[in-house]
């Protein structure tokens, strides 16, 4: 599909702004190299039967959202499928088509690039581009397993077809891949500047537990096929030099308290528990690893107009590990620091009650007890939250550059308080980490 993704984005080893400005997208779908004939071929292959499936003359695609998972372009496809007489049409006319692309991610990094040397900016972009295929393939892995279950899970979009992105050893080129899923309409996601109500957080905890129970009895050999192997496998791109670099960027923010926190964080990070150590904790404590969404926050949770949970999306960062990883992420991003401190114990207990309930309903073993959940939350919080900080830096840049509307000072102040609260808690949890 791409030769190191160079064909699609014309990426040169220069600062990210130059890369993005000079990106010459292809003439395929959403500006990528993927063509309609590729979609047709992948859809036919995934039908798992000899079917003369074709895409007719009437077809179109328009962007649905930018930066989906920061590793994708997402479009609404409208396709006139045709089959031979007597054959069953397997796919809907309208669906969401997800195509791997580094462009959205490079645009997210662009705001930071003026503070970086060209070489560092290029190194960061290279690392993230390498991160794209396993993220795309993780979602394929996830949906293929869900499809193998006897009953659909209503909290997930329906999966229609998809193909992994592979590297060709002889050429170094990447194969073409995409993911076609249900187009979920009449739903909304909340802005990362908004916070969940108590009812919404409880719904998230229930549905996370429900999803994890589906994977509890997955064979260990199957788990080893996951593209991201544990927290370390997921975040090996995000080495500490990158977190320190991001921390340096955050230190430029004109806030004295923030500058003090970033200075203390820089000294704390080298002694912080590592991802590979967290991956070994389940064995040490006699726990079973569970499916971790990996990117559980407001952008990946869909609600209806009444505020009821509808769908969970974006499974590019799934892995098997500690449930605390998801819990820390969603508490950090979707609650104020005050609500997180006040309700942490309550929400951990509610989540565990749901996990226990659904395990018993499915006659499956509960993977850990409540005490283990609380210990691992306290252990994992500093490292998991540190991995979140680059995304918060990017959001802070966007909020800062908002037009000067009357509400801006309140929005900015609220988000800065959230970021500072996370910094403070990273340091405090590290300093008071439990012994195991």
Secondary structure, DSSP 8 states (H G I E B T S, - for coil): --BTTHHHH---SS-HHHHHHT----SSGGGSS--HHHHHHHHHHHT-S----EEEEEEEEEEEES-GGGSEEEEEEEEEEE--TT----S-SEEEEEEE-SHHHHHHHHHHHTTS-HHHHHHHHHHHHHHHHHHHHHHHHHHHHHHHSSS--TTB--EEEE----B-TTT-BB----EEE----S-B---TTS---HHHHHHHHHHHHHHHHHHTT--HHHHTTSSS-HHHHHHTTS-HHHHHHHHHHHHTSS-HHHHHHHHHHHHHHTTS--HHHHHHHHHHHT---EEE-S--SGGGEEE-TTS-EEEE---TT-EEE-HHHHHHHHHHHHS-HHHHHHHHHHHHHHHHHHHHHHHHHTT---SS-HHHHHHHHHHHHHHHHHHHHHHHHHHHHHHHTS---TTHHHHHHHHHHHHHHHHHHHHHHHHT----
